[in-house]
Amino acid sequence: MRIVMFGYQTWGHRTLSALLDSGHEVVLVVTHPRSEHVYERIWNDSVADLAAAHGVPVLLRNRPDDEELMVRLKEADPDLIVANNWRTWIPPEIFTLPRHGTLNVHDSLLPAYAGFSPLIWALINGEKEVGVTAHMMDEDLDAGDIVLQRAVPVGPEDTATDLFHRTVDLIAPIVTESLALIASGRTDWTPQDRSRASFFHKRAIEDSEIDWTWPAEDIARLVRAQSDPYPNAFTHYNGARLRVLKASVSTGRYGGTPGRVFIREGDGVVIVAGAEARKGRSHGLVIERVRTEDGADLPATEVFRTMGGYLSRRP
């Protein structure tokens, strides 16, 4: 098959690599220009560089909506478009252009976690497994019929970085198997159950700020979801931003006002958490390791030398 690929960052790089190894002909690659957005500077293996190294023509676009791109796509005469981590909507005149349509690869177990940053949102929400889905693109984002889906479990200490490495390794086999199924003439794909669908927005720095009215369990997952190299979960203490690198749910239950620096427990310091902390039946968050504004990684006990005071959402 003649294949055009739309993709970006490491997800797109892994997809293109699988396409180049598949025995099919990659005739054009469309990718985004490099971005300074904080979430696009990580996992940023270059799709453009990989394509160029294999002599595949490359177009750089922020959006697929110009006349030149349509001309180049028609000249490429693709049998299939394959997309992964393309950051804007692909219109019907493009995704219906190839004879076999467009295969989109998305790093969630669709129909749940359509949209952006699915691994981070899934970890925050305590999902027991995550995965990758290959589906045929239609007019609704991440809503088309499923070709293949693979899952991996989420362990109790897993970070978003752990889950990234586990799921990105699923891309090549899913792409390879999907191409074989499509080339064989199969079209009996599985419709998504839209009653189970969820859709999430792109993450920003504001989404990493700790809300101390959340239950401690949720905050601990937020800390793991914002593991290096992602922008860490953060709070403010004595007017300065404090990034939380390692935290866990307290053994004891503590009462009071959310955000209060309360008591030593184990290797860390308990912060009162939860909207109903005033009732005294909530676990707190044990902060164990932090990063200060000057970049120093420290045990929490070196920062919270005395108990009292509050962590807040603003300086």
C-alpha positions as CSV (number, residue, x, y, z in Angstrom):
1,M,0.0,0.0,0.0
2,R,1.0,3.6,-0.6
3,I,0.8,5.4,2.8
4,V,0.8,9.0,3.9
5,M,1.6,9.6,7.6
6,F,0.4,12.5,9.8
7,G,2.2,12.5,13.2
8,Y,4.3,14.3,15.7
9,Q,6.7,13.7,18.6
10,T,7.8,10.3,19.8
11,W,4.4,8.8,19.2
12,G,4.6,9.8,15.6
13,H,8.2,8.8,15.3
14,R,7.4,5.3,16.5
15,T,4.6,5.1,14.1
16,L,6.7,6.2,11.1
17,S,9.4,3.8,12.1
18,A,6.9,0.9,12.0
19,L,5.6,2.1,8.7
20,L,9.1,2.2,7.2
21,D,9.7,-1.4,8.4
22,S,6.4,-2.7,7.2
23,G,7.2,-3.3,3.6
24,H,4.6,-0.7,2.5
25,E,5.6,2.5,0.7
26,V,5.6,5.7,2.7
27,V,5.1,8.4,0.1
28,L,4.6,11.5,2.2
29,V,4.9,12.6,5.8
30,V,3.1,15.6,7.3
31,T,4.3,16.8,10.8
32,H,4.1,19.9,13.0
33,P,6.9,22.4,13.3
34,R,8.8,22.2,16.6
35,S,7.0,23.9,19.4
36,E,8.1,25.5,22.7
37,H,4.9,24.3,24.5
38,V,6.0,22.7,27.7
39,Y,4.3,19.4,26.9
40,E,5.7,19.3,23.4
41,R,9.4,19.7,24.4
42,I,9.3,16.2,25.9
43,W,9.1,12.9,24.1
44,N,10.0,15.0,21.0
45,D,11.8,12.6,18.7
46,S,11.6,14.2,15.3
47,V,9.3,12.8,12.7
48,A,10.7,15.2,10.1
49,D,14.3,14.0,10.7
50,L,13.4,10.3,10.5
51,A,11.4,10.9,7.3
52,A,14.3,12.9,5.7
53,A,16.8,10.2,6.7
54,H,14.8,7.7,4.6
55,G,14.2,10.0,1.7
56,V,10.5,10.5,2.4
57,P,9.1,14.0,1.4
58,V,8.0,16.1,4.5
59,L,5.5,18.9,4.9
60,L,5.5,21.0,8.0
61,R,2.1,22.2,9.0
62,N,0.3,23.4,12.1
63,R,-3.1,22.7,10.5
64,P,-4.0,20.6,7.5
65,D,-6.1,23.3,5.8
66,D,-4.2,24.8,2.9
67,E,-4.5,24.2,-0.8
68,E,-0.9,23.1,-1.4
69,L,-1.3,20.3,1.1
70,M,-4.4,19.0,-0.7
71,V,-2.5,19.1,-4.0
72,R,0.4,17.1,-2.5
73,L,-1.9,14.6,-0.9
74,K,-3.7,14.0,-4.2
75,E,-0.4,13.7,-6.0
76,A,0.7,11.1,-3.4
77,D,-2.3,9.0,-4.2
78,P,-2.4,7.1,-0.9
79,D,-4.2,3.9,-0.2
80,L,-4.1,4.7,3.5
81,I,-3.3,7.6,5.8
82,V,-1.9,6.7,9.2
83,A,-2.0,9.3,12.0
84,N,-0.6,9.4,15.5
85,N,-0.4,12.5,17.8
86,W,-1.6,14.9,15.1
87,R,-2.5,17.8,17.2
88,T,-5.4,19.4,15.2
89,W,-8.6,18.2,13.5
90,I,-8.1,16.4,10.1
91,P,-11.1,17.4,7.9
92,P,-13.2,14.8,5.9
93,E,-11.7,15.8,2.6
94,I,-8.4,14.5,3.8
95,F,-9.3,11.5,6.0
96,T,-11.7,10.1,3.3
97,L,-9.2,10.6,0.5
98,P,-7.4,7.3,0.6
99,R,-9.0,4.1,-0.7
100,H,-8.8,2.5,2.7
101,G,-9.5,5.7,4.7
102,T,-7.4,6.9,7.6
103,L,-6.1,4.8,10.5
104,N,-5.6,6.8,13.7
105,V,-3.4,5.5,16.6
106,H,-4.3,6.9,20.0
107,D,-2.7,6.2,23.4
108,S,-5.9,5.4,25.4
109,L,-8.4,2.6,25.6
110,L,-11.1,4.3,23.5
111,P,-13.8,5.3,23.8
112,A,-12.5,6.5,27.2
113,Y,-9.9,9.3,27.3
114,A,-10.3,10.7,23.8
115,G,-8.5,14.0,23.2
116,F,-5.3,15.1,24.8
117,S,-2.9,13.8,27.5
118,P,-4.8,10.5,28.0
119,L,-2.1,8.8,30.1
120,I,-1.9,11.6,32.6
121,W,-5.7,12.0,33.0
122,A,-6.1,8.2,33.3
123,L,-3.5,8.0,36.1
124,I,-5.0,10.9,37.9
125,N,-8.4,9.2,37.8
126,G,-7.1,5.9,39.2
127,E,-7.6,3.7,36.1
128,K,-6.5,0.1,36.5
129,E,-5.2,-0.1,32.9
130,V,-4.2,2.1,30.0
131,G,-3.3,1.2,26.4
132,V,-3.3,2.1,22.8
133,T,-6.1,2.0,20.2
134,A,-6.0,1.9,16.4
135,H,-9.2,3.0,14.9
136,M,-10.6,4.3,11.6
137,M,-11.0,8.0,11.6
138,D,-14.4,9.6,11.1
139,E,-15.9,13.1,11.6
140,D,-15.7,13.0,15.4
141,L,-12.3,13.1,17.1
142,D,-11.1,9.7,18.3
143,A,-14.5,8.2,17.8
144,G,-14.1,5.9,14.8
145,D,-14.5,2.1,14.7
146,I,-11.8,0.2,16.5
147,V,-9.3,-2.0,14.5
148,L,-7.1,-3.1,17.3
149,Q,-6.6,-2.3,21.0
150,R,-4.0,-3.4,23.5
151,A,-3.9,-2.7,27.3
152,V,-1.2,-2.7,30.0
153,P,-1.9,-2.7,33.8
154,V,-1.3,0.3,36.0
155,G,0.7,-0.6,39.1
156,P,0.2,1.2,42.5
157,E,3.5,3.1,42.2
158,D,3.5,3.7,38.4
159,T,4.2,7.2,37.1
160,A,3.1,8.7,33.9
161,T,6.7,8.2,32.7
162,D,6.4,4.5,33.4
163,L,3.1,4.3,31.5
164,F,4.5,6.3,28.6
165,H,7.4,3.8,28.0
166,R,5.0,0.8,28.4
167,T,2.4,2.1,25.9
168,V,4.8,3.6,23.4
169,D,6.2,0.1,22.9
170,L,2.7,-1.0,21.8
171,I,2.7,1.3,18.8
172,A,4.9,-0.7,16.4
173,P,3.0,-4.0,16.8
174,I,-0.4,-2.4,16.7
175,V,0.5,-0.5,13.5
176,T,2.0,-3.5,11.9
177,E,-1.0,-5.8,12.7
178,S,-3.5,-3.1,11.7
179,L,-1.8,-2.7,8.3
180,A,-2.0,-6.4,7.7
181,L,-5.7,-6.5,8.5
182,I,-6.5,-3.5,6.3
183,A,-4.4,-4.8,3.4
184,S,-6.2,-8.1,3.6
185,G,-9.5,-6.4,2.8
186,R,-11.0,-6.5,6.3
187,T,-13.6,-3.8,7.1
188,D,-15.5,-5.5,10.0
189,W,-14.2,-3.2,12.7
190,T,-15.8,-2.7,16.2
191,P,-17.9,0.4,16.7
192,Q,-17.1,2.4,19.8
193,D,-19.7,2.4,22.7
194,R,-20.3,6.1,22.8
195,S,-22.1,5.8,26.2
196,R,-18.6,5.1,27.7
197,A,-16.9,8.0,25.9
198,S,-14.9,10.7,27.7
199,F,-13.0,13.6,26.1
200,F,-10.2,15.6,27.7
201,H,-8.5,18.9,27.0
202,K,-4.8,19.5,26.5
203,R,-2.9,20.0,29.8
204,A,-1.4,23.3,30.8
205,I,0.7,24.4,33.8
206,E,-2.4,25.4,35.7
207,D,-3.5,21.7,35.7
208,S,-0.5,20.7,37.7
209,E,-1.3,23.0,40.6
210,I,-2.4,21.0,43.7
211,D,-5.9,21.6,45.1
212,W,-5.7,20.6,48.7
213,T,-9.5,20.0,48.9
214,W,-8.9,16.9,46.7
215,P,-8.6,13.6,48.6
216,A,-5.1,12.6,49.5
217,E,-5.4,9.6,47.2
218,D,-6.1,11.8,44.2
219,I,-3.3,14.2,45.0
220,A,-0.8,11.3,45.3
221,R,-1.9,10.2,41.8
222,L,-1.5,13.7,40.5
223,V,2.1,13.7,41.8
224,R,2.8,10.4,40.0
225,A,1.1,11.7,36.8
226,Q,3.3,14.7,36.8
227,S,6.6,12.9,37.1
228,D,9.8,14.0,35.5
229,P,10.1,15.0,32.7
230,Y,6.6,16.3,32.9
231,P,6.0,19.6,34.7
232,N,5.7,18.5,38.3
233,A,2.7,18.9,40.5
234,F,3.2,22.1,42.6
235,T,1.9,24.2,45.4
236,H,3.1,27.4,47.2
237,Y,4.8,27.7,50.6
238,N,5.9,30.9,52.1
239,G,5.2,32.7,48.9
240,A,7.3,30.5,46.7
241,R,6.4,27.7,44.3
242,L,7.3,24.2,45.6
243,R,7.2,21.2,43.3
244,V,6.2,17.9,44.8
245,L,8.3,15.0,43.5
246,K,7.3,12.2,45.8
247,A,4.3,11.8,48.0
248,S,2.0,9.1,49.4
249,V,-1.2,8.8,51.4
250,S,-0.8,9.0,55.2
251,T,-1.3,6.0,57.4
252,G,-3.1,8.2,60.0
253,R,-6.3,10.2,59.6
254,Y,-6.0,13.9,60.3
255,G,-8.5,16.7,60.8
256,G,-8.3,20.4,60.1
257,T,-8.0,22.8,57.2
258,P,-6.8,21.5,53.8
259,G,-3.3,22.6,53.1
260,R,-2.1,22.7,56.7
261,V,1.4,21.6,57.3
262,F,0.6,19.3,60.2
263,I,2.9,16.5,61.5
264,R,5.8,14.2,60.7
265,E,4.9,10.7,59.5
266,G,7.5,8.2,58.4
267,D,10.1,9.9,56.0
268,G,7.8,12.9,55.3
269,V,5.5,15.5,56.5
270,V,1.7,15.2,56.4
271,I,-0.4,17.9,54.7
272,V,-4.1,18.0,55.6
273,A,-6.1,17.2,52.5
274,G,-9.7,16.6,51.4
275,A,-12.9,18.7,51.3
276,E,-14.1,17.1,54.5
277,A,-10.9,17.2,56.4
278,R,-12.6,19.2,59.1
279,K,-14.4,16.0,60.2
280,G,-11.2,14.3,61.1
281,R,-11.7,11.2,59.1
282,S,-9.5,12.0,56.1
283,H,-6.1,10.7,55.3
284,G,-3.5,13.4,54.6
285,L,-0.8,13.6,52.0
286,V,2.7,12.7,53.1
287,I,5.1,14.8,51.1
288,E,8.5,13.1,51.0
289,R,10.6,14.9,48.4
290,V,10.3,18.4,46.8
291,R,12.0,20.7,44.3
292,T,12.5,24.3,45.2
293,E,12.3,27.3,42.8
294,D,16.1,27.2,42.4
295,G,16.0,23.6,41.2
296,A,17.2,21.9,44.4
297,D,15.7,18.5,45.1
298,L,15.3,18.1,48.9
299,P,13.7,15.8,51.5
300,A,10.4,17.5,52.6
301,T,11.7,17.4,56.2
302,E,14.4,19.9,55.2
303,V,11.8,22.4,53.9
304,F,9.1,21.9,56.5
305,R,11.4,22.2,59.6
306,T,8.6,23.3,61.8
307,M,5.0,22.3,61.7
308,G,2.3,24.9,61.0
309,G,1.6,27.2,58.1
310,Y,-0.3,26.4,54.9
311,L,0.3,25.3,51.4
312,S,-1.8,27.2,49.0
313,R,-2.8,27.4,45.3
314,R,-1.4,30.9,45.0
315,P,1.7,32.7,46.4
